[in-house]
Amino acid sequence: MLRSTLFACLLFLVACNQKDTEKQDIPQQDSALAESNFDFGTWITSNPNTSNEDYVKEFKRYKSGGIDEVLINTGTDPKELERLVPLAKAEGLQVHAWIMAMNRPGDSIALQHPDWYVVSRDGKSCFDTRPYVDYYQWLCPTREASRNHVLGLVEGLAKVEGIESVHLDYIRFPDIFLPIGLLPKYNLVQDEELAEFDFCYCDECINAFEKMHHKNPRDIENTAIDMEWKNFRLNAIKSVVDDAYKIVHRYNKRLTAAVFPYPEMADHMVRQRWDKWDIDEVYPMIYHGFYNEEIDWIGYATKQGVTDIESENIALNTGVYLPPFNSAEELKQAIVLAKENGAIGITFFDGNGLTDAYLQAIKEVKATLK
């Protein structure tokens, strides 16, 4: 992920074949790999300077290696998406329009409105003071103008013919806690919620919360244990997602999202409770290396997510980060763990990391699913 998480680009830097426009029932967990469809996908970022001919070669390579879908970040450029969709579909690939949602680095329109950006508990705005990395430029989900800007970008992508879904990334607040494996990179200890990483305390959020709960978060002695303030922010993100869901369904598309590993963890780390959303499918980024976990954690986190959404008509695709894998055999193990624990597919970050050995491994495992 520059992909929903700070952990996707910088960092260590499938959806059922029968996709319709309504929510789908999550499949029952089954330890037998031979039952039901199981799709393989990859996140990729487009380059306007790459020729159609080169993209055809890339898409052919993915398809011949067992990939079923591509989630393409075009920087919210509908024209670029319109160029790539027919090329990918001609090779038998499904296409999702991947958008960086609340984190909008370099957004020329947003940058004209400093008041659109989230503000930390210590009073610093993401407009000019960015937590962790310079591309963390987060917009406020409560302020009408900033949320409508994001929803307008979603609608622009939803209008593109041939896509399966609009795929939300960074649909959350900045990380209040980083994955434990990333803390040394920033020379940080995060044993509590630190003011510089705690968002959003802009006037719009404060006023809306105070009107609802008759108290000011700036005056709360320990905001980490104030459930009303926490839920206010969870619901601010939910509101953006729920509105996006209505928009994309209006264009007969579906809504998907890259999210943190499972709901309780996402709640704790980034104010994101995706089991409560109106959404068709989620792609939790179960990047075991970020958390200093072993490969079997992929199965654990997949099962946690599947269990939390089993009554919500939301489908789950396990997302994995390729660099921590030491071999194609380890990648095969991850695929099996995702399938056995209830995922309907697995998606890899990112396309550049799909070596010939990995694609061969995908083909071999895929053959066992038929």
Secondary structure, DSSP 4 states (H G I P E B T S, - for coil): --SSSTTTTTS-----SS--SS--PPPPP-S-TTSS--EEEEEEE--TTS-HHHHHHHHHHHHHTT--EEEEE-TT-HHHHHHHHHHHHHTT-EEEEEEE-SB-TT-TTGGG-GGGB-BBTTS-BTTT--SSSTT--BBPSSSHHHHHHHHHHHHHHHTSTT-SEEEEES-SPPPSS--GGGGGGGT---SS--GGG-B---HHHHHHHHHHHSS-GGG-S-GGG-HHHHHHHHHHHHHHHHHHHHHHHHTT-EEEEEE-SSHHHHHHHHS--GGGS--SEEEEB--GGGGT--THHHHHHHHHHHHHHTTTT-EEEEEEESTT--SHHHHHHHHHHHHHTT-SEEEEE-GGG--HHHHHHHHHHHHHT-
